[in-house]
Structures are given as structure tokens and as C-alpha cells.
């Protein structure tokens, strides 16, 4: 069966059977992760059906970021993925179940499960790229807003004189997690894309800091120098 047909079937199932209100982890998110994954695995020998399936079901169980069992969500998602495949897609190759379950479990940042297969590495990279660039910028403030967190500390936006606390300030999440993601990428293609999109976030931080100082036309060059990727700063 063509890979595009499986994608259509998965989307149809999700639209009719999966109800959730988190627009940062919706079907559009799955579609974008799959699109990114295709770009990463273009020149690899990865199993496209494993990657597609993991991309479309990796957040089928998604606990809020402030949930005490957040780190267990990907394991629960893996179990639910196999249940759905067994119940609703009886013609799906069962020989791929283990590979899909591992890719779903390992995608999560909070679970801290190291990906052992090429497919799991691709899915993890593709999902983490959603946290960077323009999409990542939109998602971090959407999620923080839904949790009622302030955008940033106006007096110390980059936490120069305090501890970083992304459970309080949305902007702190940039340093706490997002700007560290490029170093965690599992594939060379994913790493290149991650550094490029992390630099976008750095430039946003530099623009924000300039505006907080009353400069609405420039950026804070010191912020760029401090946080730019190795390639940019070399």
C-alpha cells in the first residue's frame, strides 16, 4: 500500500476518533513532524512506514507539561498506538509494531529514552524541530499561555541575576531547553536544521531585549554573541 494512503487513513481515523484541545499537539502538528521527517530521511535507508506511523501517533497520549506523570506520556502513547493499530488497522504489518512503539517512546524529551534505531532517531529529531524556529516560537507562547504563565520577567528577561524558571516565565524555556536541542539531535540533517532554527530564536531574544531597553529599531548584539550557534559565532 502506498505510504500516502496510510497517511490518509491515519488522518481520517484521528479526525473521527481523537478528541483533544491542545492545538500545539494536534493533527496539524503530526503532519508537520512527518513532513520534517521526510526531509531528514531522504538519503537514508529508514523504514518510511515506521516513521510515518510514529509521527502520526507519537502524541496520541499527551499529558500537560505541568502534569506529574508527564515523563510517562510517551510510554502510554506507545501502548495506545499499538492498541489502535490492532483494533482499527488489522492489515497493518504487525512485524513493525516493536519498531513503532520504540520510536514513539523515545521521541519524548521528558522521558529521556535514548533512540536505538534510525527510525526512532529521525522521529525524535523531527519532533524536536517543532520546538525551534517560527513554529517553535508560536508553540512555546501558546503552551505557556494555556498554563497561565507570564511571557517573561521584564526586569531580568534572560535571568542574568536569578535562576532560570520556565515553570514561571515562558522566555526562560528558551535557555532551559530549546537552545540546547541542537546538541541533542541524532542525525546530521536534523542537527543542521536545528542550529538554523535555534538562531531564529536567538534573534527573537535579541530583538525583545532591545525593545525592553526602548530600542524598537535594532537588536541587542550582545544577546546574539552570547547565544549564537557555533557556526554563527565562529
C-alpha positions in Angstrom: 0.0 0.0 0.0 1.4 3.4 -0.9 2.7 5.5 2.0 0.3 8.3 1.1 -2.6 6.0 1.5 -1.6 5.1 5.1 -1.2 8.8 5.9 -4.8 9.4 4.6 -6.1 6.5 6.7 -4.3 7.7 9.8 -5.6 11.3 9.4 -9.2 10.0 8.8 -9.0 7.9 12.0 -7.7 10.8 14.1 -10.2 13.3 12.8 -13.1 11.0 13.7 -11.8 9.3 16.9 -9.3 11.6 18.6 -10.7 14.4 20.7 -8.3 16.9 22.4 -8.0 20.6 22.9 -4.2 21.1 22.7 -3.6 22.9 19.4 0.2 22.6 19.8 -0.2 18.8 19.6 -2.9 18.3 17.1 -3.2 16.5 13.7 -1.5 19.6 12.0 1.4 19.0 14.4 1.6 15.3 13.3 1.5 16.3 9.7 4.4 18.8 10.1 6.5 16.3 12.0 6.0 13.8 9.2 6.9 16.4 6.6 10.1 17.3 8.5 10.9 13.6 9.0 10.7 13.0 5.2 13.3 15.8 4.7 15.6 14.2 7.3 15.4 10.7 6.0 15.6 11.4 2.2 19.1 9.9 1.8 18.7 7.1 4.5 17.6 3.5 4.5 14.9 4.2 7.1 11.6 2.4 7.0 9.2 5.1 5.9 6.1 3.3 7.3 7.6 3.0 10.7 8.5 6.7 10.7 5.1 7.8 9.3 3.2 5.8 11.9 5.3 7.1 14.8 4.9 10.6 13.6 1.2 10.4 13.5 0.7 8.7 16.8 3.6 9.9 19.0 1.4 12.3 21.0 -1.8 10.2 20.9 -1.4 10.4 24.7 -0.2 13.8 25.7 -0.1 15.0 29.3 0.2 18.7 30.1 3.8 19.9 30.7 3.0 20.5 34.4 1.5 17.0 34.9 3.4 15.0 37.5 3.4 11.9 35.1 4.5 13.8 32.0 7.6 11.6 31.7 5.3 8.6 31.2 3.2 10.0 28.4 5.3 8.6 25.6 5.2 5.1 27.0 1.4 5.4 27.3 1.3 6.7 23.8 3.3 3.7 22.5 0.8 1.3 24.2 -2.2 3.2 22.8 -0.6 3.3 19.3 -0.4 -0.5 19.2 -3.9 -0.8 20.5 -5.2 1.4 17.8 -3.3 -0.4 15.1 -4.5 -3.7 16.3 -8.2 -2.6 16.6 -8.6 -0.3 13.6 -5.9 -1.2 11.1 -5.9 -5.1 11.0 -4.0 -5.0 7.7 -1.1 -3.1 9.2 2.1 -5.2 9.3 2.5 -6.5 12.9 6.2 -7.0 12.3 6.6 -3.3 12.6 4.9 -2.9 16.0 8.1 -3.1 18.1 9.9 -0.5 16.0 7.0 1.9 16.0 6.5 1.5 19.8 10.2 2.3 20.4 10.1 5.3 18.1 7.0 6.7 20.0 8.5 6.0 23.4 11.9 7.6 22.5 10.6 10.8 20.9 9.9 12.4 24.3 12.3 14.9 25.8 11.0 14.3 29.3 11.1 10.5 29.1 14.8 10.5 28.5 14.7 7.3 26.5 17.7 7.1 24.0 16.6 6.2 20.5 18.2 2.9 19.4 17.0 2.7 15.8 17.4 5.0 12.8 13.7 5.5 12.6 13.4 6.5 16.3 16.3 9.0 15.8 14.5 10.6 12.8 11.2 10.8 14.7 12.9 12.4 17.7 14.7 14.9 15.6 11.6 15.8 13.6 9.5 16.3 16.7 12.2 18.4 18.4 12.5 20.7 15.4 8.9 21.7 16.0 10.2 23.4 19.1 12.5 25.7 17.2 12.1 28.4 14.5 8.9 30.4 14.0 6.7 27.4 14.7 8.5 26.7 18.0 8.2 30.4 19.0 4.5 30.3 18.5 4.1 27.0 20.3 6.1 27.9 23.4 3.9 31.0 24.0 0.7 29.2 23.2 1.5 26.4 25.7 2.7 28.9 28.3 -0.4 31.0 27.9 -2.6 28.0 28.3 -0.8 27.3 31.6 -1.2 30.9 32.7 2.5 31.7 32.8 3.8 35.2 32.2 5.7 35.8 29.0 8.9 37.0 30.6 10.5 38.8 33.6 10.5 42.4 32.4 13.3 43.3 34.8 15.6 40.4 34.0 14.3 38.7 30.8 17.4 36.5 30.3 17.8 35.5 34.0 21.2 37.2 34.4 20.7 37.7 38.1 18.3 34.9 39.0 17.7 31.2 38.4 16.1 30.2 35.2 12.5 29.1 35.9 10.5 28.0 32.8 7.6 26.9 35.1 7.1 30.6 35.8 8.3 32.5 32.7 7.8 31.4 29.1 11.0 33.0 27.8 13.1 31.1 30.3 12.2 27.9 28.4 14.4 29.1 25.6 17.6 28.8 27.7 16.3 25.9 29.9 15.5 23.6 26.9 15.1 25.0 23.4 18.6 26.4 22.8 20.0 23.0 24.0 18.1 21.0 21.4 20.6 21.3 18.5 23.2 19.5 20.6 20.8 16.6 21.2 19.9 16.0 17.6 20.5 12.4 16.5 21.0 12.9 12.7 23.3 15.3 10.8 20.4 16.7 8.8 18.4 17.3 11.9 21.4 19.0 13.6 21.8 21.4 10.7 18.2 22.4 10.7 18.2 22.7 14.5 21.1 25.2 14.6 19.5 27.3 11.8 16.2 27.5 13.6 17.7 28.0 17.1 19.4 31.1 15.7 16.0 32.4 14.8 15.0 32.2 18.5 18.3 33.9 19.5 17.5 36.8 17.2 14.0 37.0 18.7 15.5 37.2 22.2 17.9 39.9 20.9 15.0 41.9 19.5 13.0 41.5 22.6 15.8 42.7 24.9 16.4 45.7 22.6 12.7 46.7 22.8 12.7 46.4 26.6 15.5 48.9 26.6 13.5 51.2 24.4 15.2 50.4 21.1 12.4 49.4 18.7 14.6 49.5 15.5 17.6 47.4 16.4 18.6 44.2 18.2 20.8 43.6 21.2 24.0 42.4 19.6 25.3 41.2 23.0 22.5 38.6 23.1 23.3 37.4 19.6 27.0 37.0 20.5 26.1 35.2 23.8 23.7 32.6 22.3 24.5 32.3 18.6 25.2 28.8 17.3 28.9 27.7 16.9 28.7 28.2 13.2 27.4 31.7 13.6 29.9 32.7 16.3 32.9 31.2 14.6 
